[in-house]
């Protein structure tokens, strides 16, 4: 078994390359492994795809944030002999929050003797996401939050809060035409959230019951809200309490939806930004092999946690 560590020095608030390299060297003595460091956006995807094309059994470790994990996924889709994991170093590290504990992911030894699951993927036009896809206010917030994360003393959640404030002042809702399950919704929406995972945005937990193995996407459609409403609504949305606003937030489980916009709009894919005017979102035909510390589970009730 070959082990490939792909390090993104741009992930998080500082460069963790040396820390990653030291941990890898200490933990992987006697293993066949390789470390590669990206130099520009897109490198991680290219390196992952190049390694996957060898055809040999391979484990790839995404060393960085959720965006790094997303780049690895887009490089290995369609290569079932490859399994991936997240060795986190980002500001949010949101996808792994589906597990009952994230601390073991930071201990490389726990990833070297792992359990493995096969997770669904979100397809979005020509790209893939493991965790979330969103459009609207949320995507605009995510697009600008990356700038604020670099500010001193600003955490991942703080950057999103600051970006939320700025974008609320700029304007909240936009016109969309949404088609799903034979129904067409034509009007203005605050945001469209499509979840395979449960957490994103450095602390948002809008879909606590999402299951990345159920073959369905959890969609939240948020109707237009005023500036006076938005912070109260966002608070409930962030905490997964969308059901308290049935007139404003609609929850749908589906395999596919299409969103059309008057002009190209921001799309948030696991924290990575894309632009499109017509957006096809669905459960991908491909799946991803994901390995993780074997003491953990992503199910709502974790036997390990109950025994502590």
Buried (B, 14 or more C-beta within 10 A) or exposed (E): EBBBBBBBBBBBBEBBBEEBBEBBEEBBEEEEBEBBBBEEEEBBBBBBBEBBEEEEEBBBBBBBBBBBBBBBBBBBBEBEEBBBBBBBBBBBBBBBBBBBBBEBBBEBEBBBEBEEBEBBBBBBEEBBBBBBBBBBBBBBBBBBBBEBBEEEEBBBBBBBBBBBEBBBEEEBBBEBBBBBEEEEBEEEBBBBBBBBBBBBBBBBBBBBEBBBEEEBBBBBBBBBBEEEBBEEBBEBBBBBBBEEBEEBBBBBBBEEBBBBBEEEBBBBBBBBBBEBEEBBBBBBEBBBBBBBBBBBBBEEEBEBEEEE
